[in-house]
Amino acid sequence: MSNLLKAYIHALRYEAEDIHSVELRRAGGGELPEFAAGSHIDLHLPNGLVRSYSLLNAAGERHRYVLGVLKDRRSRGGSRCVHEALRVGQSIDISEPRNNFALHEDAGHSVLVAGGIGVTPILCMATRLKQLGRSFEVLYFARSRKSAAFIAELQALGAPLHLHFDDEQNGPPDLKALLAARPAQAGTPAQTHYYACGPAVMLDAFEKFCAELGYANAHIERFAAVEVAAASDARESYTVELKRSGKTLTVDAGQSLLQALNAAKVNCVTSCEEGICGACETRVLEGQPDHRDSVLSTAERAANKVMMICVSGCKSERLVLDL
């Protein structure tokens, strides 16, 4: 596991239907590690589960971290624990911030798309762009007005804000039309960047429409892992050389890379073990990974410079990792 920080629950607040915010401060006082817009942290919950949540407060703040947590009706115990078990003053272990959804602060214009609780990193990004004096706008979709959190905070930023509530508009938004109405500034140094966070169906549509519209600078953050099957040329068994530790091990058929590493007692940094949080990102020195994560972009996968060792496999006979 990564280094953990001791924190406590400073405040819990109702933000919208089934959404609470959680304000964390460092146990014993002092500053928390700095973070950039788009970052998330892990909560080590009292029921033993570890869950990742995006930071929504201003990136310059060091005295607190603020999260927004939806009580998911299909919760496997994580969000239910946050809503029902956490109490003000309670101690809790948290991870240092990680960022798989980095904001390009020098973009000429940014289009931020939020679906439901996906507004949390989007609010942080919007606040940062406001601080920098950058051009941006926000598209915020929710099933209903009563289930939409942080509207007032977004409105206070003064940037264009498009709100869509399914129950008031008799259905979901026309995402392709909304994106098409916000064309990219192609061919200029200050290009438009597009960001989306929300439910999987929205993110899948966002990626599809950005590709169809020729928007190269499209970025997403997923809250749930996408199941990725092994590639047809993935190997069932392969050799892994660990450059720093000087170990060589074999991943056998039916065994995952992480299982082999754990069996060899290799100190691996992991968290979600679903290929979504980015904690286990490891440099690839040689070989061809079979990427099965929900973190890396298509370009990053093609580059084969890093891999998520918790879920990914291998296409080559030998893999050399910086472990």
C-alpha positions in Angstrom: 0.0 0.0 0.0 1.1 3.6 -0.5 2.0 5.8 2.5 -1.1 6.6 4.5 -2.0 9.9 6.2 -3.8 10.2 9.5 -6.8 12.4 9.2 -10.1 13.1 10.9 -13.7 14.0 9.8 -14.0 17.7 10.4 -17.4 18.1 8.8 -20.2 16.2 7.1 -22.7 18.1 5.1 -25.9 17.3 3.1 -25.4 18.7 -0.4 -28.2 17.1 -2.4 -30.4 14.1 -2.4 -28.2 11.1 -1.4 -25.1 13.3 -1.6 -22.9 14.2 1.4 -19.7 16.2 1.4 -16.9 15.0 3.7 -14.3 17.5 4.9 -11.1 16.0 6.1 -8.3 17.6 8.1 -4.9 16.3 9.2 -4.8 14.6 12.6 -2.8 16.8 14.9 -3.1 19.8 12.6 -0.7 20.9 9.9 -0.9 21.0 6.1 -2.0 18.2 3.9 0.0 17.3 0.7 -0.7 19.6 -2.2 -2.9 18.4 -5.0 -3.8 19.5 -8.6 -7.3 19.8 -10.0 -8.6 16.4 -11.0 -7.0 14.5 -8.1 -8.5 11.9 -5.9 -7.7 10.2 -2.6 -8.5 6.8 -1.1 -10.5 6.5 2.1 -9.7 3.5 4.3 -13.2 3.0 5.7 -14.0 1.5 9.1 -15.6 -1.5 7.5 -12.3 -2.5 5.9 -13.1 -1.3 2.4 -10.9 1.2 0.4 -12.7 3.6 -1.9 -11.4 6.4 -4.1 -13.1 9.8 -4.2 -12.3 13.0 -6.2 -11.3 16.2 -4.4 -13.7 19.0 -5.0 -12.2 21.9 -3.1 -9.8 24.5 -4.5 -6.4 22.9 -5.4 -4.5 25.6 -3.5 -6.0 24.6 -0.2 -3.6 22.7 2.1 -5.6 22.7 5.4 -8.4 20.4 4.1 -9.6 17.9 1.6 -13.3 17.9 0.6 -15.1 15.0 -1.1 -18.6 14.5 -2.4 -20.0 11.1 -2.0 -23.2 9.7 -3.6 -25.0 7.0 -1.6 -25.2 4.4 -4.5 -28.2 2.2 -4.4 -26.0 -0.6 -5.7 -23.3 0.1 -3.1 -21.1 -2.8 -2.2 -20.5 -1.2 1.2 -18.3 1.8 0.4 -20.7 4.8 -0.1 -23.1 3.3 2.4 -20.4 3.3 5.0 -19.6 6.9 4.3 -23.2 8.0 4.7 -24.2 5.8 7.6 -21.0 5.1 9.7 -18.7 8.2 9.5 -19.0 10.7 12.2 -17.6 14.2 12.8 -14.3 13.9 14.8 -13.7 10.3 13.7 -10.2 9.3 12.8 -9.6 7.8 9.3 -6.6 6.8 7.2 -6.4 8.4 3.7 -3.9 8.1 0.8 -1.9 10.9 -0.6 -3.6 12.5 -3.7 -3.2 10.9 -7.1 -4.2 12.3 -10.5 -5.3 10.4 -13.5 -7.5 13.3 -14.8 -5.0 16.2 -15.1 -6.2 19.6 -16.1 -4.3 21.3 -19.0 -4.1 24.7 -17.5 -2.7 26.4 -20.6 -5.7 25.4 -22.8 -7.2 28.2 -24.8 -10.7 27.0 -23.7 -12.0 24.1 -21.6 -15.3 22.4 -21.8 -16.2 20.6 -18.6 -18.9 18.0 -18.7 -20.3 16.6 -15.4 -22.9 13.8 -15.0 -24.4 13.4 -11.5 -21.7 13.0 -8.8 -19.1 13.4 -11.6 -19.4 17.1 -10.8 -16.8 16.7 -8.0 -13.6 16.8 -10.0 -15.3 19.2 -12.5 -16.0 21.7 -9.7 -12.3 21.6 -8.7 -11.2 22.1 -12.3 -13.6 25.0 -12.8 -12.4 26.7 -9.7 -8.8 26.3 -10.8 -9.5 27.7 -14.3 -11.3 30.7 -12.6 -8.2 31.3 -10.5 -6.0 31.3 -13.6 -8.4 33.6 -15.5 -8.8 30.9 -18.2 -11.8 30.5 -20.6 -14.1 27.6 -19.7 -17.7 26.5 -19.5 -19.5 23.7 -17.7 -22.2 21.3 -18.9 -23.9 19.7 -15.9 -26.4 16.9 -16.2 -28.5 15.2 -13.5 -31.6 13.2 -13.2 -33.3 15.9 -11.2 -32.6 19.3 -9.7 -32.9 17.9 -6.2 -30.2 15.4 -6.9 -27.7 17.9 -8.3 -25.0 19.1 -5.8 -22.8 22.2 -5.9 -24.9 24.2 -8.4 -24.5 27.4 -6.4 -20.7 26.9 -6.3 -20.6 26.6 -10.0 -22.8 29.6 -10.6 -20.6 31.7 -8.3 -17.7 31.2 -10.7 -19.5 33.3 -13.3 -18.6 31.1 -16.3 -21.2 29.8 -18.8 -23.1 27.0 -17.1 -25.5 24.7 -19.0 -27.8 22.7 -16.7 -29.9 19.8 -17.8 -32.3 17.8 -15.6 -33.8 14.7 -17.1 -37.1 15.0 -15.3 -37.6 18.6 -16.5 -36.5 17.9 -20.1 -38.3 14.6 -20.5 -35.1 12.6 -21.1 -31.3 12.8 -21.2 -29.4 15.6 -23.0 -28.4 15.5 -26.6 -24.7 15.3 -25.8 -23.5 15.2 -29.4 -25.3 18.3 -30.3 -24.0 20.1 -27.2 -20.4 19.1 -28.0 -20.8 20.0 -31.6 -21.9 23.5 -30.6 -18.6 23.9 -28.8 -16.0 23.3 -31.6 -12.3 22.8 -31.0 -9.9 25.6 -31.7 -7.9 23.2 -33.9 -4.6 24.2 -35.4 -3.8 26.8 -32.8 -1.3 26.7 -29.9 -4.1 27.2 -27.4 -6.5 24.4 -28.3 -9.8 23.5 -26.7 -9.7 20.6 -24.2 -12.8 18.6 -23.3 -13.3 16.8 -19.9 -16.0 14.5 -18.7 -16.8 12.7 -15.5 -19.9 10.8 -14.7 -21.7 7.5 -15.3 -20.2 5.0 -17.7 -22.9 5.4 -20.4 -22.3 9.1 -20.5 -18.5 8.7 -20.7 -18.8 6.1 -23.5 -21.0 8.5 -25.5 -18.6 11.4 -24.8 -15.6 9.5 -26.1 -17.6 8.3 -29.2 -18.9 11.8 -30.0 -15.5 13.5 -29.4 -13.9 11.1 -31.9 -16.7 11.6 -34.4 -16.3 15.4 -34.1 -12.5 15.3 -34.4 -11.9 16.6 -30.9 -8.4 15.2 -30.1 -8.1 16.6 -26.6 -10.8 14.6 -24.8 -10.3 13.4 -21.3 -12.4 11.2 -19.0 -12.4 10.0 -15.4 -14.3 6.9 -14.5 -15.8 6.0 -11.1 -16.3 2.4 -12.0 -13.9 0.0 -13.8 -14.7 -1.2 -17.3 -14.2 -4.9 -17.7 -11.6 -5.4 -20.4 -11.0 -8.9 -21.7 -7.6 -10.3 -22.4 -6.3 -9.6 -25.9 -6.3 -12.4 -28.3 -2.5 -12.4 -28.4 -2.1 -12.2 -24.6 0.1 -14.9 -23.2 -1.1 -17.3 -20.5 2.4 -17.7 -19.0 5.3 -15.3 -19.2 8.5 -14.2 -17.4 8.8 -11.0 -15.4 12.1 -9.4 -14.5 12.1 -6.9 -11.7 14.9 -4.5 -12.4 15.3 -2.8 -9.0 14.8 -5.8 -6.8 16.8 -8.1 -9.0 14.1 -10.8 -9.0 12.8 -12.9 -11.9 9.5 -14.7 -11.6 7.1 -16.6 -13.8 3.4 -15.8 -14.2 1.7 -19.1 -14.7 -1.5 -19.8 -16.6 -4.6 -18.9 -14.5 -2.5 -16.5 -12.4 -2.5 -12.8 -12.6 0.6 -10.6 -12.6 -0.4 -9.1 -9.2 -0.9 -12.6 -7.7 2.6 -13.6 -8.9 4.1 -10.5 -7.4 2.4 -11.0 -4.1 3.5 -14.6 -4.0 7.1 -13.5 -4.5 6.6 -11.0 -1.7 7.3 -8.0 -3.9 6.4 -4.7 -2.3 3.7 -3.4 -4.7 1.7 -0.2 -4.3 -1.9 -1.1 -4.9 -5.3 0.2 -3.8 -8.5 -0.6 -5.9 -7.1 -3.7 -7.6 -9.6 -3.0 -10.4 -7.5 -0.9 -12.7 -9.2 2.4 -12.0 -7.3 4.3 -9.3 -3.8 4.4 -10.8 -2.1 3.6 -7.5 -0.2 0.6 -9.1 1.1 2.4 -12.1 4.5 0.9 -12.9 7.1 1.8 -15.5 7.7 -0.8 -18.2 11.3 -1.1 -19.3 10.9 -3.9 -21.8 8.1 -6.1 -23.2 4.6 -5.5 -24.3 1.8 -5.3 -21.7 -1.7 -6.4 -22.3 -3.5 -3.3 -20.9 -6.8 -4.0 -19.2 -7.2 -0.9 -17.0 -9.6 2.1 -17.1 -6.9 4.7 -16.5 -4.5 4.9 -19.5 -5.5 6.7 -22.7 -5.2 5.0 -26.1 -2.0 6.8 -26.8 -0.6 5.9 -23.4 -1.4 2.3 -24.0 0.3 2.3 -27.4 3.4 3.9 -25.9 3.8 1.0 -23.4 5.8 3.1 -21.0 3.6 2.3 -18.0 1.1 -0.3 -17.0 -1.4 -1.0 -14.2 -0.1 -4.2 -12.7 -3.2 -5.0 -10.7 -5.3 -6.0 -13.8 -3.0 -6.0 -16.9 -1.2 -9.0 -18.5 1.4 -9.5 -21.1 1.7 -10.1 -24.8 5.4 -10.8 -24.9 7.4 -13.8 -23.5 9.3 -11.4 -21.2 8.3 -8.3 -19.3 10.8 -6.0 -17.5 9.4 -3.8 -14.8 10.8 -1.0 -12.7 10.1 -2.8 -9.4 
